[in-house]
């Protein structure tokens, strides 16, 4: 695997992370503006504050349980699907970067 391929994979990984952050923020904003109950469950309330790890796993639970489709918000559902796609792409690119050189001959 050449350095150019690794550089392209690295740029793709950075772009995917950036897209994931933007979509995550869009989902949080949409939940905060239009669906206060699920937003309170994910991010916590003034009475029960959540740390970052708890919010992250609450979001994963929200995405895994198909709660986004039950809200009837098409834009939110599309963003949730896009976040899932970005997550899968992240792991695929990461695996290609980490294990690709082991299975392919390095030139150099």
N, C-alpha and C positions, 0 to 999 in steps of 0.2 A: 504494500500500500504506500503510495508516494505521499510526499509532504503536501502536495497540492490537493489530493483527495482529503487528507485529514484537515487541511485548512478550510475546504468547502464544507465538510461535515461540522466543523467548529462554528462557522458562520451560520449554518442552518440551525444548529443547536441554540445559538444566541438569539436568532430570529424567532425560533419557536418559544423560547422562554419569554421574550418580549411580548409576543402575541398572547401567550398564556396569561401574563400579568394584565394586559389590556382587557382581555375577555373576562377575567376574574373580577376586575374592577367594574366592568359594565354590568355583570350579573349582580354584584353587591349594590350598585347604584339603582338598578331596576327593582331589586327586592326592597330596598329602603324606600323608594318613591311610591311603589304600587302595591307591595305585599308586605305589610308591616309585621304580621304574625310570623311568617317563615324567616324574615330577617332577624327578628328578636330571638328566634330559636338558634339561628346560626351564629349571630354575633354577640348575643347576650343582651342583658338589660342593665339598667342602673342598679337594680337590686342584686343581680347575679352577673358579675363581670366574668368574661372569659379571656384566657390568654390566647396567644397566636396558635398554639398547637391544638387547643380545644376548638377554636374556630375552624381550623383546617379540617379536622376530622368531622366536624358538624357539616361542613360543605360537602365533603366526600359522602357522608350519609345522605344528604339532600340529593346529590346527583345519582347515587346508587339506588335510592328508593323510588325513583321516578316521580318525586314530588313536584318537579317542575312542570310536568304534563298535566297534573291535577289542578294547577292554578289557572289554566286556560289562557295563558299569555304566550302567544306564538313567538314573539321576539325573544322572550326569556328561554323558551324551549330551544330555539335555534342557537342561542348563545351557550346554553348548557351542552348541546351536542358539539359545538365548536370547541368548547373547553375539553371535552372528552377526547376529541380528535387530536388536539394539541398535546394532551397528556400521553396518548399512545405514540405520537410522533417523537416526543421527547425520549421515551424509553427506547424506541427503535434506533434513533440516531445515536443515543448514548451507547447502546449495545454495539452498534456498528463501529463506533470510535474505539471502544474499549477492547473488543474481542476480534475485530477485523484484522489487525496486524498479527495476531497469533495464528490465524488460519491462512493468511495470504503471505506470500514471500515479500519480505522487505527488500527494497532496492536501495543500495547506498553504500 
